[in-house]
C-alpha cells in the first residue's frame, strides 16, 4: 500500500484516492525563460509518480499548467516577442520540446491561464459574494482574516506574516497579508522593473481583460485554483510543486479554493526539494542555471533521469560534475546488463532446462524490493538499488555460465524494461545504442569543422554545414560562444 509524506500534516499517510481516478495537479512553469534543471526535477519526479500509480493499476488524470500571464513574461516584451502572448508562446514551445526530450509521459491536459480568465472571474465573484474577498481601487483582494485556517500548510500565523504582493498595493488592502485575486489595469511599472532584463522607456502593460471590476489581470494564485478545479474537481487527490511554492502560492491556493467551495482542496501535498549548485538554489534570477536543452545535449535523457533518481523527491539535491558522472555510471550499468541479458536470451546457448536459482531469486527479489521502495513515499533510491542488484545478478549469470537459463533471463529483461523503462522512464535500445553513439561522434566532428570555418571567417560555409545537419534532423543552437545540438 502506497504511503506519502503530506506537507499539510507533516506526516506519512496512507494514500487513498477519493474516487476511481487519481486526480493529480502539478504547478507548472511561468513561461518567461527557457526551463532549467531545477524545473525538470519537479517534472521528472511527477512523471515517475504518475508512472508508478499507473503501474499499480490507478488511472491518473494529470493536469499541469502553463502560466502564460505574468509580469516576468511582460518584462520580456520587445526582447523575445512583441506581445505577452508571443513571449509566452515562444517559451511554451521550448518547454514542450524539453518535456519530450526528457521522455516525460504527456499530461492529460496542459491548461494555460489566458484560456481560463472566465473561470477565474467566476471564482473571484464567488469569493466576493461570500465575504472572503473585497474590491478596492478596481482590484480584488482575498481577506486572509476571513479564513480561519490560513497558514495551515506553511505553519504560519497571520499576525506573524509579512506583507504580500506589490508594495503599491498596500494602500488598497485591509490587511498587509491580503493577496490580489484581480489586479486593476496592466502590469505595474515596479513589477516590470523588478523582473526586466532589458531597458524599457515605456514599460509594457501586458494583456488585460474586462471584468466586473474593470479592466485588469488575474492574480497569480487564483489561476491554479481555477485551472485545477476546471479540469479535475473541487477536491483533488495530489498536488505537486517545488518546496519554494509552499508559501505563499500553495497556502493561498488552499485559502481561496476552500473558502469558495467549503471543501478540502487537495488531500495530499507533495513538495520536491530544491536543486542546488555550488551551495545556491538553481534559479533563473540568480543566473546559475543549466538549461534543460543544454543538459539534454550534453548528458542525454537517461543520464539526467538517473541523476534525479539518486535523491528522494522531498530532499535537496546538488548538481555537480561528480554527480552527473555517477548518474552516467549507474545508467550504463543497467543498460549494459539489459543488453547482455537480451543477447544471451536470444542466443543459441539459452536453454530450456538450465536453471539458475540465484538469477531467478534475484528477479523475484527485485520486484519485491522495488515495489516496497516505491510504495514507501516513492523511494526512488532503494528502487534504483534493487534494479542495479538485478544488473549484477545478470552479469554474474552470463559470466559464469556457458549455457544460460532462458526463462530467468527473459524475466530479467522484462523486469528491467517494466521497472526501469516503464516506471523510471529509461530507454533501452540494445540494437541501436552503438549507432546513436556513433551518430553523436559524427555530429561533433562536423561541428568542429563548422567552428573552424567560423573562426576563419567562412560564415557562408559554416551556415551551410548547419543547414546540412538540420536537414538530417540535428537541431543546432548557438548561444554566445557555445554550441549545442540535439538529435
Secondary structure, 3 states (H helix, E strand, C coil): CCEEEECCCCEEEECCCCCCEEEEEECCCECCCCCEHHHHHHHHHHHHHHHHHHHCCCEEEEEECEECCCHHHHCCECCCECCHHHHHHHHHHHHHHHHHHCCCCCCCECCEHHHCHHHHHHHHHHHHHCCCEEEECCEEEECHHHCCCCCCCCCCCHHHCCCCCCHHHHHHCCCCCCEEEEEECCCCHHHHHHHCCCCCCCCCCCCCECCCCCCEEECHHHHHHHHHHHHCCCCEEEEEEEHHHHHHHHHHHHHHHHHHHCCCCEEEEEEECCEEECCEECCCCCCCCCEHHHHHHHHCHHHHHHHHCCCCCCCCEECCHHHHHHHHHHHHHHHHHHHHHHHHHCCCCEECCCCCHHHHHHHHHHHHHHHHHHHECCCHHHHHHHHHHHHHHHHHHHHHCCCEEHHHHHHHHHHHHHHHHHHCCCCCCCCCHHHHHHHHHHHHHHHHHHHHHHHCCCHHHHHHHHHHHHHCCCEEEEECCEEEEEC
